Each structure stands twice: as structure tokens, then as C-alpha cells.
Amino acid sequence: MNRYGAVAEKHYRHFLPTQYALITDPTVFFNDLGDQISDQIDEMKWSLAGADPADETFMNKLGRLNMAELMAREAVLAELLPAPENEDLDAPSLT
């Protein structure tokens, strides 16, 4: 399971215990979900990063790509991980 599958499993266990209990094969479910999340983050990251400016330094490019990945991660996780069953739960860091 990739890191996003682990994040998703932790999210479901903590925030969605009822839905988590209904998953017949958590290993397959979270492997597939993790792959889907990873693929969407990678696709969005390159879209957000855009083309390389002609005069961009290595460090500027690194920063631009890292920021694009962080923005993509936030957007994809918000889209693909369901809201908590109980909105009153405090949200711990899942990454």
C-alpha cells in the first residue's frame, strides 16, 4: 500500500468507522484508493506547475514543483476522502 492508501485507511478508521466496517477487503480497497489518489495528485501537480520559465533556477523549480504537489495533494485528498461521520471530531494530521 502506498502512503496515500495508508492516509486513506487512517482517515476511514478514525472519521468513518461505520463505512470502514463495511469494507470487505480493506487491503484491496485502500491499495486501489491509494493508487487513484497518487495518480490524480501526479496529474494535477504537473498541470499546476505549468511550463518551466526560461530563466528559472534549480531551486526555484524545486520550490515551484513542491508547491504544486502540496496544492494537488490538498485538493485531491479533499475530493476523494469523505467528510467525517461526526463533524465534531477534531481533525488530526493524517499525513
N, CA, C and O atoms as a Tinker XYZ file with bonds, in Angstrom:
   380  protein
     1  N      0.851000   -1.170000    0.000000    73     2
     2  CA     0.000000    0.000000    0.000000    64     1     3
     3  C      0.904000    1.242000    0.000000    63     2     4     5
     4  O      1.868000    1.327000    0.761000    81     3
     5  N      0.565000    2.207000   -0.877000    73     3     6
     6  CA     1.371000    3.426000   -0.903000    64     5     7
     7  C      0.960000    4.353000    0.246000    63     6     8     9
     8  O      0.032000    4.054000    0.996000    81     7
     9  N      1.663000    5.474000    0.369000    73     7    10
    10  CA     1.417000    6.361000    1.512000    64     9    11
    11  C      0.011000    6.950000    1.495000    63    10    12    13
    12  O     -0.559000    7.208000    2.555000    81    11
    13  N     -0.554000    7.166000    0.318000    73    11    14
    14  CA    -1.897000    7.727000    0.257000    64    13    15
    15  C     -2.954000    6.691000    0.635000    63    14    16    17
    16  O     -3.996000    7.044000    1.187000    81    15
    17  N     -2.697000    5.433000    0.346000    73    15    18
    18  CA    -3.581000    4.369000    0.810000    64    17    19
    19  C     -3.576000    4.294000    2.326000    63    18    20    21
    20  O     -4.620000    4.088000    2.946000    81    19
    21  N     -2.397000    4.462000    2.928000    73    19    22
    22  CA    -2.289000    4.460000    4.392000    64    21    23
    23  C     -3.003000    5.665000    4.995000    63    22    24    25
    24  O     -3.666000    5.541000    6.025000    81    23
    25  N     -2.873000    6.832000    4.360000    73    23    26
    26  CA    -3.572000    8.034000    4.825000    64    25    27
    27  C     -5.081000    7.813000    4.748000    63    26    28    29
    28  O     -5.811000    8.153000    5.679000    81    27
    29  N     -5.542000    7.244000    3.640000    73    27    30
    30  CA    -6.972000    6.994000    3.463000    64    29    31
    31  C     -7.488000    6.001000    4.501000    63    30    32    33
    32  O     -8.567000    6.193000    5.062000    81    31
    33  N     -6.723000    4.943000    4.758000    73    31    34
    34  CA    -7.150000    3.955000    5.751000    64    33    35
    35  C     -7.246000    4.593000    7.138000    63    34    36    37
    36  O     -8.204000    4.345000    7.871000    81    35
    37  N     -6.275000    5.396000    7.492000    73    35    38
    38  CA    -6.300000    6.079000    8.786000    64    37    39
    39  C     -7.506000    7.021000    8.870000    63    38    40    41
    40  O     -8.161000    7.106000    9.909000    81    39
    41  N     -7.792000    7.719000    7.785000    73    39    42
    42  CA    -8.939000    8.623000    7.732000    64    41    43
    43  C    -10.244000    7.847000    7.951000    63    42    44    45
    44  O    -11.083000    8.243000    8.760000    81    43
    45  N    -10.403000    6.752000    7.228000    73    43    46
    46  CA   -11.627000    5.942000    7.362000    64    45    47
    47  C    -11.755000    5.366000    8.768000    63    46    48    49
    48  O    -12.834000    5.417000    9.358000    81    47
    49  N    -10.671000    4.821000    9.310000    73    47    50
    50  CA   -10.738000    4.231000   10.648000    64    49    51
    51  C    -11.119000    5.260000   11.701000    63    50    52    53
    52  O    -11.918000    4.972000   12.591000    81    51
    53  N    -10.557000    6.449000   11.604000    73    51    54
    54  CA   -10.784000    7.474000   12.619000    64    53    55
    55  C    -12.107000    8.222000   12.420000    63    54    56    57
    56  O    -12.867000    8.415000   13.369000    81    55
    57  N    -12.371000    8.635000   11.188000    73    55    58
    58  CA   -13.509000    9.509000   10.924000    64    57    59
    59  C    -14.746000    8.809000   10.375000    63    58    60    61
    60  O    -15.845000    9.358000   10.448000    81    59
    61  N    -14.584000    7.606000    9.827000    73    59    62
    62  CA   -15.687000    6.896000    9.175000    64    61    63
    63  C    -15.757000    5.446000    9.634000    63    62    64    65
    64  O    -15.733000    4.539000    8.801000    81    63
    65  N    -15.843000    5.208000   10.929000    73    63    66
    66  CA   -15.789000    3.827000   11.418000    64    65    67
    67  C    -16.918000    2.948000   10.883000    63    66    68    69
    68  O    -16.716000    1.751000   10.683000    81    67
    69  N    -18.080000    3.506000   10.651000    73    67    70
    70  CA   -19.199000    2.723000   10.120000    64    69    71
    71  C    -18.899000    2.268000    8.698000    63    70    72    73
    72  O    -19.089000    1.098000    8.365000    81    71
    73  N    -18.429000    3.190000    7.857000    73    71    74
    74  CA   -18.087000    2.833000    6.478000    64    73    75
    75  C    -16.885000    1.885000    6.447000    63    74    76    77
    76  O    -16.845000    0.953000    5.644000    81    75
    77  N    -15.908000    2.127000    7.325000    73    75    78
    78  CA   -14.730000    1.271000    7.382000    64    77    79
    79  C    -15.137000   -0.171000    7.698000    63    78    80    81
    80  O    -14.604000   -1.109000    7.107000    81    79
    81  N    -16.058000   -0.343000    8.608000    73    79    82
    82  CA   -16.505000   -1.684000    9.000000    64    81    83
    83  C    -17.185000   -2.427000    7.849000    63    82    84    85
    84  O    -17.214000   -3.657000    7.843000    81    83
    85  N    -17.725000   -1.703000    6.889000    73    83    86
    86  CA   -18.423000   -2.318000    5.753000    64    85    87
    87  C    -17.494000   -2.730000    4.616000    63    86    88    89
    88  O    -17.928000   -3.410000    3.686000    81    87
    89  N    -16.239000   -2.336000    4.670000    73    87    90
    90  CA   -15.284000   -2.674000    3.610000    64    89    91
    91  C    -14.887000   -4.138000    3.773000    63    90    92    93
    92  O    -14.306000   -4.525000    4.787000    81    91
    93  N    -15.207000   -4.947000    2.762000    73    91    94
    94  CA   -14.979000   -6.386000    2.872000    64    93    95
    95  C    -13.501000   -6.767000    2.772000    63    94    96    97
    96  O    -13.059000   -7.705000    3.435000    81    95
    97  N    -12.742000   -6.053000    1.957000    73    95    98
    98  CA   -11.307000   -6.335000    1.821000    64    97    99
    99  C    -10.542000   -5.018000    1.891000    63    98   100   101
   100  O    -10.247000   -4.410000    0.862000    81    99
   101  N    -10.218000   -4.576000    3.120000    73    99   102
   102  CA    -9.544000   -3.289000    3.279000    64   101   103
   103  C     -8.223000   -3.181000    2.519000    63   102   104   105
   104  O     -7.883000   -2.105000    2.027000    81   103
   105  N     -7.484000   -4.264000    2.417000    73   103   106
   106  CA    -6.198000   -4.214000    1.721000    64   105   107
   107  C     -6.382000   -3.823000    0.263000    63   106   108   109
   108  O     -5.709000   -2.918000   -0.232000    81   107
   109  N     -7.275000   -4.492000   -0.414000    73   107   110
   110  CA    -7.532000   -4.186000   -1.828000    64   109   111
   111  C     -8.139000   -2.791000   -1.964000    63   110   112   113
   112  O     -7.723000   -2.016000   -2.826000    81   111
   113  N     -9.115000   -2.468000   -1.124000    73   111   114
   114  CA    -9.791000   -1.178000   -1.192000    64   113   115
   115  C     -8.796000   -0.026000   -1.044000    63   114   116   117
   116  O     -8.804000    0.907000   -1.847000    81   115
   117  N     -7.949000   -0.085000   -0.031000    73   115   118
   118  CA    -7.031000    1.022000    0.224000    64   117   119
   119  C     -5.828000    1.016000   -0.710000    63   118   120   121
   120  O     -5.247000    2.070000   -0.969000    81   119
   121  N     -5.443000   -0.154000   -1.222000    73   119   122
   122  CA    -4.422000   -0.182000   -2.280000    64   121   123
   123  C     -4.935000    0.545000   -3.516000    63   122   124   125
   124  O     -4.239000    1.380000   -4.092000    81   123
   125  N     -6.163000    0.218000   -3.917000    73   123   126
   126  CA    -6.756000    0.849000   -5.105000    64   125   127
   127  C     -6.980000    2.342000   -4.891000    63   126   128   129
   128  O     -6.676000    3.149000   -5.770000    81   127
   129  N     -7.509000    2.712000   -3.732000    73   127   130
   130  CA    -7.757000    4.119000   -3.444000    64   129   131
   131  C     -6.443000    4.893000   -3.382000    63   130   132   133
   132  O     -6.361000    6.011000   -3.890000    81   131
   133  N     -5.429000    4.319000   -2.772000    73   131   134
   134  CA    -4.120000    4.967000   -2.713000    64   133   135
   135  C     -3.528000    5.197000   -4.093000    63   134   136   137
   136  O     -2.959000    6.255000   -4.361000    81   135
   137  N     -3.662000    4.198000   -4.978000    73   135   138
   138  CA    -3.177000    4.358000   -6.354000    64   137   139
   139  C     -3.948000    5.455000   -7.086000    63   138   140   141
   140  O     -3.359000    6.261000   -7.806000    81   139
   141  N     -5.256000    5.479000   -6.899000    73   139   142
   142  CA    -6.092000    6.502000   -7.531000    64   141   143
   143  C     -5.694000    7.899000   -7.039000    63   142   144   145
   144  O     -5.550000    8.822000   -7.841000    81   143
   145  N     -5.519000    8.048000   -5.748000    73   143   146
   146  CA    -5.114000    9.337000   -5.173000    64   145   147
   147  C     -3.752000    9.751000   -5.727000    63   146   148   149
   148  O     -3.571000   10.894000   -6.146000    81   147
   149  N     -2.805000    8.833000   -5.729000    73   147   150
   150  CA    -1.459000    9.126000   -6.211000    64   149   151
   151  C     -1.475000    9.568000   -7.675000    63   150   152   153
   152  O     -0.820000   10.543000   -8.045000    81   151
   153  N     -2.227000    8.844000   -8.502000    73   151   154
   154  CA    -2.313000    9.184000   -9.925000    64   153   155
   155  C     -2.911000   10.569000  -10.134000    63   154   156   157
   156  O     -2.419000   11.345000  -10.953000    81   155
   157  N     -3.975000   10.879000   -9.392000    73   155   158
   158  CA    -4.617000   12.181000   -9.551000    64   157   159
   159  C     -3.719000   13.311000   -9.049000    63   158   160   161
   160  O     -3.686000   14.387000   -9.646000    81   159
   161  N     -2.996000   13.076000   -7.966000    73   159   162
   162  CA    -2.071000   14.093000   -7.463000    64   161   163
   163  C     -0.982000   14.351000   -8.496000    63   162   164   165
   164  O     -0.654000   15.503000   -8.780000    81   163
   165  N     -0.426000   13.291000   -9.054000    73   163   166
   166  CA     0.646000   13.449000  -10.032000    64   165   167
   167  C      0.161000   14.221000  -11.260000    63   166   168   169
   168  O      0.853000   15.112000  -11.752000    81   167
   169  N     -1.018000   13.878000  -11.743000    73   167   170
   170  CA    -1.574000   14.563000  -12.909000    64   169   171
   171  C     -1.831000   16.041000  -12.612000    63   170   172   173
   172  O     -1.484000   16.908000  -13.413000    81   171
   173  N     -2.435000   16.321000  -11.469000    73   171   174
   174  CA    -2.749000   17.697000  -11.113000    64   173   175
   175  C     -1.478000   18.496000  -10.834000    63   174   176   177
   176  O     -1.400000   19.679000  -11.166000    81   175
   177  N     -0.497000   17.857000  -10.232000    73   175   178
   178  CA     0.760000   18.546000   -9.904000    64   177   179
   179  C      1.384000   19.154000  -11.155000    63   178   180   181
   180  O      1.785000   20.318000  -11.148000    81   179
   181  N      1.467000   18.378000  -12.217000    73   179   182
   182  CA     2.097000   18.874000  -13.435000    64   181   183
   183  C      1.256000   19.962000  -14.090000    63   182   184   185
   184  O      1.792000   20.892000  -14.693000    81   183
   185  N     -0.032000   19.845000  -13.971000    73   183   186
   186  CA    -0.917000   20.884000  -14.502000    64   185   187
   187  C     -0.730000   22.191000  -13.728000    63   186   188   189
   188  O     -0.639000   23.264000  -14.325000    81   187
   189  N     -0.676000   22.095000  -12.398000    73   187   190
   190  CA    -0.499000   23.283000  -11.569000    64   189   191
   191  C      0.889000   23.915000  -11.739000    63   190   192   193
   192  O      1.029000   25.137000  -11.702000    81   191
   193  N      1.893000   23.086000  -11.922000    73   191   194
   194  CA     3.268000   23.588000  -12.029000    64   193   195
   195  C      3.481000   24.389000  -13.308000    63   194   196   197
   196  O      4.241000   25.357000  -13.324000    81   195
   197  N      2.822000   23.988000  -14.355000    73   195   198
   198  CA     2.976000   24.700000  -15.619000    64   197   199
   199  C      4.336000   24.474000  -16.258000    63   198   200   201
   200  O      5.117000   23.622000  -15.834000    81   199
   201  N      4.591000   25.258000  -17.282000    73   199   202
   202  CA     5.844000   25.136000  -18.042000    64   201   203
   203  C      7.002000   25.778000  -17.278000    63   202   204   205
   204  O      6.811000   26.675000  -16.458000    81   203
   205  N      8.200000   25.294000  -17.571000    73   203   206
   206  CA     9.406000   25.849000  -16.955000    64   205   207
   207  C      9.716000   27.216000  -17.555000    63   206   208   209
   208  O      9.860000   27.340000  -18.771000    81   207
   209  N      9.820000   28.240000  -16.716000    73   207   210
   210  CA    10.286000   29.536000  -17.227000    64   209   211
   211  C     11.732000   29.422000  -17.728000    63   210   212   213
   212  O     12.520000   28.649000  -17.183000    81   211
   213  N     12.066000   30.167000  -18.734000    73   211   214
   214  CA    13.393000   30.070000  -19.361000    64   213   215
   215  C     14.526000   30.369000  -18.388000    63   214   216   217
   216  O     15.575000   29.728000  -18.454000    81   215
   217  N     14.340000   31.322000  -17.494000    73   215   218
   218  CA    15.434000   31.737000  -16.602000    64   217   219
   219  C     15.310000   31.164000  -15.195000    63   218   220   221
   220  O     15.921000   31.682000  -14.261000    81   219
   221  N     14.531000   30.107000  -15.035000    73   219   222
   222  CA    14.294000   29.534000  -13.708000    64   221   223
   223  C     15.529000   28.795000  -13.193000    63   222   224   225
   224  O     16.137000   28.002000  -13.911000    81   223
   225  N     15.882000   29.068000  -11.951000    73   223   226
   226  CA    17.000000   28.357000  -11.331000    64   225   227
   227  C     16.519000   26.995000  -10.825000    63   226   228   229
   228  O     15.319000   26.734000  -10.730000    81   227
   229  N     17.480000   26.145000  -10.508000    73   227   230
   230  CA    17.145000   24.826000   -9.977000    64   229   231
   231  C     16.304000   24.935000   -8.709000    63   230   232   233
   232  O     15.297000   24.242000   -8.569000    81   231
   233  N     16.714000   25.804000   -7.786000    73   231   234
   234  CA    15.992000   25.943000   -6.513000    64   233   235
   235  C     14.595000   26.514000   -6.721000    63   234   236   237
   236  O     13.659000   26.106000   -6.033000    81   235
   237  N     14.437000   27.442000   -7.648000    73   235   238
   238  CA    13.112000   27.981000   -7.936000    64   237   239
   239  C     12.208000   26.892000   -8.530000    63   238   240   241
   240  O     11.026000   26.805000   -8.198000    81   239
   241  N     12.774000   26.076000   -9.402000    73   239   242
   242  CA    11.986000   24.990000   -9.983000    64   241   243
   243  C     11.583000   23.985000   -8.914000    63   242   244   245
   244  O     10.440000   23.529000   -8.878000    81   243
   245  N     12.518000   23.647000   -8.052000    73   243   246
   246  CA    12.221000   22.718000   -6.967000    64   245   247
   247  C     11.086000   23.259000   -6.096000    63   246   248   249
   248  O     10.157000   22.528000   -5.752000    81   247
   249  N     11.166000   24.527000   -5.748000    73   247   250
   250  CA    10.114000   25.141000   -4.948000    64   249   251
   251  C      8.780000   25.149000   -5.663000    63   250   252   253
   252  O      7.749000   24.868000   -5.053000    81   251
   253  N      8.785000   25.472000   -6.960000    73   251   254
   254  CA     7.548000   25.501000   -7.749000    64   253   255
   255  C      6.912000   24.113000   -7.823000    63   254   256   257
   256  O      5.700000   23.972000   -7.658000    81   255
   257  N      7.723000   23.101000   -8.068000    73   255   258
   258  CA     7.186000   21.738000   -8.164000    64   257   259
   259  C      6.692000   21.230000   -6.811000    63   258   260   261
   260  O      5.658000   20.566000   -6.742000    81   259
   261  N      7.418000   21.534000   -5.742000    73   259   262
   262  CA     6.974000   21.127000   -4.405000    64   261   263
   263  C      5.658000   21.795000   -4.034000    63   262   264   265
   264  O      4.773000   21.145000   -3.477000    81   263
   265  N      5.515000   23.082000   -4.333000    73   263   266
   266  CA     4.274000   23.787000   -4.027000    64   265   267
   267  C      3.122000   23.225000   -4.850000    63   266   268   269
   268  O      2.014000   23.069000   -4.336000    81   267
   269  N      3.368000   22.923000   -6.111000    73   267   270
   270  CA     2.328000   22.341000   -6.955000    64   269   271
   271  C      1.879000   20.992000   -6.398000    63   270   272   273
   272  O      0.688000   20.680000   -6.413000    81   271
   273  N      2.822000   20.194000   -5.909000    73   271   274
   274  CA     2.465000   18.894000   -5.338000    64   273   275
   275  C      1.645000   19.051000   -4.058000    63   274   276   277
   276  O      0.674000   18.325000   -3.847000    81   275
   277  N      2.034000   19.994000   -3.211000    73   275   278
   278  CA     1.273000   20.235000   -1.979000    64   277   279
   279  C     -0.156000   20.694000   -2.283000    63   278   280   281
   280  O     -1.110000   20.245000   -1.647000    81   279
   281  N     -0.289000   21.578000   -3.249000    73   279   282
   282  CA    -1.620000   22.065000   -3.626000    64   281   283
   283  C     -2.458000   20.932000   -4.221000    63   282   284   285
   284  O     -3.650000   20.822000   -3.932000    81   283
   285  N     -1.841000   20.099000   -5.044000    73   283   286
   286  CA    -2.550000   18.975000   -5.649000    64   285   287
   287  C     -2.965000   17.965000   -4.580000    63   286   288   289
   288  O     -4.085000   17.454000   -4.606000    81   287
   289  N     -2.067000   17.681000   -3.646000    73   287   290
   290  CA    -2.372000   16.743000   -2.569000    64   289   291
   291  C     -3.577000   17.222000   -1.758000    63   290   292   293
   292  O     -4.488000   16.447000   -1.468000    81   291
   293  N     -3.570000   18.490000   -1.402000    73   291   294
   294  CA    -4.674000   19.044000   -0.625000    64   293   295
   295  C     -6.000000   18.925000   -1.389000    63   294   296   297
   296  O     -7.013000   18.526000   -0.815000    81   295
   297  N     -5.993000   19.267000   -2.663000    73   295   298
   298  CA    -7.218000   19.234000   -3.464000    64   297   299
   299  C     -7.732000   17.808000   -3.657000    63   298   300   301
   300  O     -8.928000   17.557000   -3.510000    81   299
   301  N     -6.845000   16.883000   -3.982000    73   299   302
   302  CA    -7.268000   15.505000   -4.263000    64   301   303
   303  C     -7.752000   14.812000   -2.990000    63   302   304   305
   304  O     -8.771000   14.122000   -3.015000    81   303
   305  N     -7.041000   14.984000   -1.888000    73   303   306
   306  CA    -7.483000   14.354000   -0.641000    64   305   307
   307  C     -8.834000   14.919000   -0.201000    63   306   308   309
   308  O     -9.686000   14.175000    0.285000    81   307
   309  N     -9.034000   16.214000   -0.365000    73   307   310
   310  CA   -10.319000   16.819000   -0.001000    64   309   311
   311  C    -11.444000   16.279000   -0.874000    63   310   312   313
   312  O    -12.580000   16.143000   -0.419000    81   311
   313  N    -11.126000   15.973000   -2.122000    73   311   314
   314  CA   -12.134000   15.467000   -3.050000    64   313   315
   315  C    -12.437000   13.983000   -2.838000    63   314   316   317
   316  O    -13.597000   13.575000   -2.908000    81   315
   317  N    -11.422000   13.183000   -2.582000    73   315   318
   318  CA   -11.602000   11.727000   -2.561000    64   317   319
   319  C    -11.833000   11.111000   -1.179000    63   318   320   321
   320  O    -12.296000    9.974000   -1.083000    81   319
   321  N    -11.520000   11.840000   -0.118000    73   319   322
   322  CA   -11.778000   11.298000    1.218000    64   321   323
   323  C    -13.080000   11.900000    1.746000    63   322   324   325
   324  O    -13.201000   13.119000    1.862000    81   323
   325  N    -14.050000   11.045000    2.066000    73   323   326
   326  CA   -15.350000   11.541000    2.531000    64   325   327
   327  C    -15.237000   12.340000    3.829000    63   326   328   329
   328  O    -14.315000   12.152000    4.622000    81   327
   329  N    -16.196000   13.229000    4.017000    73   327   330
   330  CA   -16.263000   14.021000    5.252000    64   329   331
   331  C    -16.512000   13.083000    6.434000    63   330   332   333
   332  O    -17.108000   12.020000    6.263000    81   331
   333  N    -16.066000   13.463000    7.615000    73   331   334
   334  CA   -16.270000   12.630000    8.803000    64   333   335
   335  C    -17.751000   12.374000    9.089000    63   334   336   337
   336  O    -18.613000   13.203000    8.799000    81   335
   337  N    -18.017000   11.199000    9.666000    73   335   338
   338  CA   -19.382000   10.869000   10.078000    64   337   339
   339  C    -19.847000   11.823000   11.166000    63   338   340   341
   340  O    -21.008000   12.229000   11.189000    81   339
   341  N    -18.943000   12.177000   12.064000    73   339   342
   342  CA   -19.242000   13.067000   13.165000    64   341   343
   343  C    -18.430000   14.340000   12.974000    63   342   344   345
   344  O    -17.219000   14.340000   13.198000    81   343
   345  N    -19.075000   15.413000   12.568000    73   343   346
   346  CA   -18.391000   16.672000   12.264000    64   345   347
   347  C    -17.719000   17.292000   13.487000    63   346   348   349
   348  O    -16.894000   18.192000   13.334000    81   347
   349  N    -18.052000   16.832000   14.708000    73   347   350
   350  CA   -17.485000   17.395000   15.915000    64   349   351
   351  C    -16.086000   16.883000   16.219000    63   350   352   353
   352  O    -15.425000   17.406000   17.116000    81   351
   353  N    -15.621000   15.872000   15.492000    73   351   354
   354  CA   -14.298000   15.306000   15.752000    64   353   355
   355  C    -13.221000   16.294000   15.336000    63   354   356   357
   356  O    -13.314000   16.924000   14.282000    81   355
   357  N    -12.209000   16.423000   16.165000    73   355   358
   358  CA   -11.056000   17.227000   15.808000    64   357   359
   359  C    -10.257000   16.465000   14.766000    63   358   360   361
   360  O    -10.083000   15.251000   14.872000    81   359
   361  N     -9.779000   17.168000   13.774000    73   359   362
   362  CA    -9.051000   16.532000   12.677000    64   361   363
   363  C     -7.554000   16.506000   12.972000    63   362   364   365
   364  O     -6.899000   17.547000   12.918000    81   363
   365  N     -6.999000   15.323000   13.286000    73   363   366
   366  CA    -5.556000   15.227000   13.465000    64   365   367
   367  C     -4.884000   15.224000   12.095000    63   366   368   369
   368  O     -5.543000   15.017000   11.076000    81   367
   369  N     -3.598000   15.449000   12.074000    73   367   370
   370  CA    -2.858000   15.400000   10.827000    64   369   371
   371  C     -2.833000   13.953000   10.335000    63   370   372   373
   372  O     -2.487000   13.041000   11.086000    81   371
   373  N     -3.202000   13.750000    9.068000    73   371   374
   374  CA    -3.238000   12.401000    8.515000    64   373   375
   375  C     -2.043000   12.126000    7.614000    63   374   376   377
   376  O     -1.907000   11.017000    7.098000    81   375
   377  N     -1.191000   13.096000    7.418000    73   375   378
   378  CA    -0.055000   12.867000    6.526000    64   377   379
   379  C      1.234000   12.839000    7.300000    63   378   380
   380  O      2.302000   12.657000    6.716000    81   379
